[in-house]
Amino acid sequence: MSNLEQAVNRFEDKKSEYIEDLKELVRIPSVSADPDHVEDVKRSAAAVADLLRKRGLENVEILEVEGAHPYAYGDWCHAEGQPTLVLYAHHDVQPIGDPELWKTEPFEPTLGDDGRLYGRGAADDKAGVVVVTSAIDAFLKSAGKLPVNVKVIIEGEEEIGSEHLAAFLKEHRSRFDADALVLTDTGNFDTGIPGITTALRGLVALKVTLRGLRQSLHSGSWGGAVPDAAVGLSRLLATLTDENGDMAIEGMMDSVRSLSAEEREKLEALDEPDEEFRRKAGIVAGSRIMGRSKSVLEKLWHLPAISVNALEASSMKAARNVIVDTASARIGIRTVPNMEQGGTLDKLEAHLKKHSPWGMELIMEREGGGDWWHTETTDPAFGAALEALEEGYGKPAVIMGCGGSIPFVEPFSSQLGGVPSLLIGIEDPYTNAHSENESLHLGDWEKSTRSIIHLFQKMSR
Ligand SMILES: [Zn+2]
């Protein structure tokens, strides 16, 4: 029997044991955003380190940098002359949200009738951790060796923006020489349909305040003669988009990479029917799908988008007959290649200045943002990954984008000198990551782990 066959067989034998590994991790409430859970995040790093050891990794350590939640590290580097993969996942989780909305205990992993494992972190990203440890164990405890070298890094602060990741990688740079990165923390195209993510949008945000009066005034005594900040801000925000909902900011589309006819055609073929999209998104009857492109996926993955995330003048609760002195909004722009963060904000600010009505005072405040990321798929590692996913799922993988931002991808790939980064999907669209009732499709988790087993084999020379 080949080493690969032995590994696949071992996985079939042991998969229920591996799922127990996942449950153990889900029971630890490693909420990185909450200072009350600092000890839990530590406990979770320790539990991951124990798991790495148990599943055959060597040189296992808890690694720390000043101010960051701990990382767990382990490696196995005895495949002489073979490539080295850095395998990334994260062990911290999002807060649970509204406890009333959970149908099960968030930190008690619960198997549903639908074949899904419910619990905070069951998918994002403790499933990613256990995909990696299980695939490694499947080889080491059967064939006695892996076809490639592996270095496993499990982060503890992904859910709060991976703020220290660049510093961490710099500090421990010598450990991370590798030929490819494998990141198991992204989405699949659908249940049973694997995905490799090759494009992520970036994000910039700006707070804007308009002031027309030193204090709010009685609308009867003063209305008609003094500037109304709420009306002024509404007029200003209305200039940000055109009648299709597309951004109408001068020069904003200039640096946007346009898709080739072939790329666009592929996206249109992947698009679901409009009615299905409307249903999933919860668009109310009569309200239309926005944007001028024909393909919804092009809009979500490859075009910039503007949104007003918060809007404040006076509260409906305290509504009375006044003309408010100030009104504020937070404007977010999702960016795509080749938009620059600074340049994007410059254009937004210039637009707001130009269209600010009635000479009112305009105050703008930039927030920290994140870059978009995009990779070509010409490196042979992508070919290996596509084949491995097809082996694991029995269906060809979709090369996909992600409309959101994942802050760790850019620092990781640039610190490692631009080695190919394979973002392999774990979550299907029904996972509810970050929301209540998060769950993992266990069938897809198995397929995903089988794919990583095949990937190890395909990456060897
Ligand atoms: Zn995640």
Residues whose N, C-alpha, C, O or C-beta is under 5 A from the ligand:
A	BS01	ZN	D124 D125 D185
